[in-house]
Structure formats: C-alpha cells, structure tokens
Amino acid sequence: MRICSLIPGATEVVAALDLADRLVGISHECDFPASIRHIPVMIEPLVGKDGESGRELDRQVKELVASGQRLYRLNEDAFYRARPNLILTQDLCHVCSITPDQLTRAIESLQHRPEVLTLSPTTLDDMIHDIERIADAADVLAKGRALTKELRRRVDHVRTEISRTSSRPRVVCLEWLDPLYVAGHWVPEMVELAGGRDVLGSQNDPSHETTWHAVEAARPDVILVMPCGYSVERTVNELRHVGQAGGAWRQVCRRTELYVVDASSLFSRPGPRLVDGVELLAAILHPTPDHPIDPTKAIKLEATTLTTGCTP
C-alpha cells in the first residue's frame, strides 16, 4: 500500500494507525508527527509563502478565488514518482488544500488508477468515522476501530465530567483576526462538549466573517483566539499588530477572559487531536487544579497586553 495524503488531518490518522512507513507523499502542511517530515511534499501553496499578515493573506486568497485561480499547485513530477495506490484528499474547504478536481489530470496519467478517498468532515463524529474509512481503505480496519473506540471513550469522559458542573460560559471562537471570522464546523460542537455555549458559531456551518459589534453584542465570558493553522506563538505575534490597531480589542476584552489556543494542532485539522482540543477547552472553561493548562497549547492574555506588546 502506497499512500499519498494531501491533508494534514488524514496524515495524522495514517500515522496513528502505524502506517507512516507507507506514506509516499504528503502536503506542505503535514508536519505531525515529526517522523513524517522527510516524506516528499506534493503540494505548493501559491499564497502565504512569505509570512504575510492575516489581512494580507485574506486579501490574496479573495483575489485569487474571485478571479477563478487556484490557491495550490500539485507537483505532478513528484506525484508520478510516488505512484500512490491510495490518495487521501478533501472537498470541504477550497482555501485549505488541493481538491479532487485538481487531481483529475494527474490521476489519469498514472499507469495504475489509485483509489481516491475524499474526506469532508463537518463534525467531530464525521472525523471519527473518517478514521475508520481510512483504516478500511488501508486494510487495517481493526486498528481503526480500536482508535475510534479510544477517542469516543475520551469524549465521553469529558462529557461525564462536565455534567457535574452547572455553569456554561458564553464563548466566542475567532478563526481569523483581520478581518474577524467566527469558527465553524466542528468547533462549536467542541465548545458544547467542553461545557460552554458558542454564542456566534453554529455546528456544521462553515466559518463566517463577523464584526466587533457582533462580538460585543454576544456578551461572551470567554474569547478563544484560534486563527486557522496558527500556533500559539504565531497568534501572539499577529495580535501584536491587530491588538494595537484600534480600541475594539480593549473594549471587548476588558470584560471577558481572552485565551490564545494552538489552532494548528488542536482545532483546524479534522484528525485525532481534535479530541485533545475538547479536553483543552474543558480545562479552560472549567479549570481545576488537577488539569493545568499546557502553555504550549493555550495561554491566557490580559486586556492590557493587547496594547503593550501582547506578552502573555
């Protein structure tokens, strides 16, 4: 079995199924676990290669989409050399990665037609079901079922723990900062499982643009800052710019708790680590001495830091 995984969440599933040695191609964003980073990269992004700000990235993406241009380029030479017989791709977000239609010509040029498994999860349960789909396609269904059983056990444990609390904090999840976007798909569900109420996002619905007026009107107790694909460090650097750009951050965040979370590993990618994200959210929304927050996964910011360099 020669597997080409063009989405990081699926690559994480392949590794969790102990199939990393069968990977012959990955995407430019596949970076976990570290053991897969030597595998040939099949995709080149056409935006975001020079460390642009969030606003500049948003502008570039919107311009390319409006003009009908693609955001990614498949390295067809590397793809032909890889000779995959199982390709994992997605059709959920055309901004996130290459899509099946972009693979058509390359697949037709291969000597042997590979199986193409297209993933489009919008819920946590979809993600867990996709693990079994991947395992089945790779002929390791028993391993897939064992993994999904453990993930469901962990989710059920969080649900049981949260059932003992009476409070449900009002939460706003921001998937982009400039312009503001509210996180969608599985994130509102994760907040709900962790004992909160997502007051702007809706389960299954995609992320959508919003305003500071809408955020303020939602009266959140907690704001979770999770720019798509960003680490905690990169998000804090972005906040150094947008946090000082105006008074909106100060006005809203003075009345609420503000956390920066590691979106790149725990929220953006529909893979096994979404369950880690649920556990992290539970620790943030319902803190206990027994469950300290890992500072590499989330940090709490004071409102004043938004105008003094955003130092946590």
Stockholm file with secondary structure:
# STOCKHOLM 1.0

chainA/1-312         MRICSLIPGATEVVAALDLADRLVGISHECDFPASIRHIPVMIEPLVGKDGESGRELDRQVKELVASGQRLYRLNEDAFYRARPNLILTQDLCHVCSITPDQLTRAIESLQHRPEVLTLSPTTLDDMIHDIERIADAADVLAKGRALTKELRRRVDHVRTEISRTSSRPRVVCLEWLDPLYVAGHWVPEMVELAGGRDVLGSQNDPSHETTWHAVEAARPDVILVMPCGYSVERTVNELRHVGQAGGAWRQVCRRTELYVVDASSLFSRPGPRLVDGVELLAAILHPTPDHPIDPTKAIKLEATTLTTGCTP
#=GR chainA/1-312 SS CCEEECSHHHHHHHHHTTCGGGEEEECTTCCCSGGGTTSCBCEEESSSCSCCCHHHHHHHHHHHHHTTCCSEEECHHHHHHHCCSEEEEECSCTTTSCCHHHHHHHHHTSSSCCEEEEECCCSHHHHHHHHHHHHHHTTCHHHHHHHHHHHHHHHHHHHHHHTTCCCCCEEEEEEEETTEEECCTTHHHHHHHTTCEESSCCTTSCCEECCHHHHHHTCCSEEEECCTTCCHHHHHHHHHHHTTSCSHHHHHHTTSEEEEECHHHHTSSCSTHHHHHHHHHHHHHSCCTTSCCCTTTEEEECGGGGGTTCCC
#=GC SS_cons         CCEEECSHHHHHHHHHTTCGGGEEEECTTCCCSGGGTTSCBCEEESSSCSCCCHHHHHHHHHHHHHTTCCSEEECHHHHHHHCCSEEEEECSCTTTSCCHHHHHHHHHTSSSCCEEEEECCCSHHHHHHHHHHHHHHTTCHHHHHHHHHHHHHHHHHHHHHHTTCCCCCEEEEEEEETTEEECCTTHHHHHHHTTCEESSCCTTSCCEECCHHHHHHTCCSEEEECCTTCCHHHHHHHHHHHTTSCSHHHHHHTTSEEEEECHHHHTSSCSTHHHHHHHHHHHHHSCCTTSCCCTTTEEEECGGGGGTTCCC
//
